[in-house]
Amino acid sequence: MPSIKKQLEQSKKELDDLLTYPTEKLVDIIKEIGFECDRCTRCCTHEFNDHVFLLDRDVEIIRGIDPSALVPAPYFEFCDQKGRLYVSGYALATDKKGGCVFLKNGLCRIYGDRPTICRVYPYMLHREEDEEGNIEWRQLSGLNQHGCYHTGITIEECERIAQQVTDYEKEYLEHKIRFLNMMDTYFRSSKLRHVQRIYDQQMRRVSGGEEIEVFVFHNNELHQHVLNRET
Ligand code: SF4
């Protein structure tokens, strides 16, 4: 795993790249794809979408609706030499079948208050590896695996979506940079460091049902949780 400093550099570069991505190009892509949701609900499941990452403001809204719907996001970034794990934020809990806890009878129970990522999905603006290993921008998740395509979206709507996507990605990267900055300061001041071997041990422990301590970054602070198979 790259050092915190390296990850910080990469995230800042990603943010710079995002901010210089031509909006008109994203608008054209949205127009060409013409995606429309057909309410298949696949995107609200773990199988299709892994997890719903929450920005700080989403966490406050979800906490006001149902605090038990908040769980540490699944991909812990760091583990110190004492076996404590650190993750950049919260995600939405899923039920036993892997569906979002707010998905009921094919509908979102909190539609008006749904998290930011649920509002921009399936659009995105990420740099990711393609099949050949080249790093490319991705603008849509799950192309041709859900929804309808080539529907006539107005240019005004495309512009609105493009702005919403860029704002979300910017907020997400700024959140990540705050997390990495905090971890850099916290680790150095507490004489801690990431240890991959202990990280791997802890991952095995949690898959075996043992309890582990996880600190979740939220509102510029670390919040302590104890994770076990039920959480
Ligand atoms: S909050 Fe609503 S839109 Fe978002 S994943 Fe859950 S059910 Fe789907």
Boltz pocket constraint, residues with backbone or C-beta under 6 A from the ligand:
constraints:
  - pocket:
      binder: B
      contacts: [[A, 43], [A, 44], [A, 45], [A, 52], [A, 92], [A, 100], [A, 101], [A, 102], [A, 103], [A, 104], [A, 107], [A, 108], [A, 109], [A, 110], [A, 111], [A, 114], [A, 115], [A, 118]]
      max_distance: 6.0
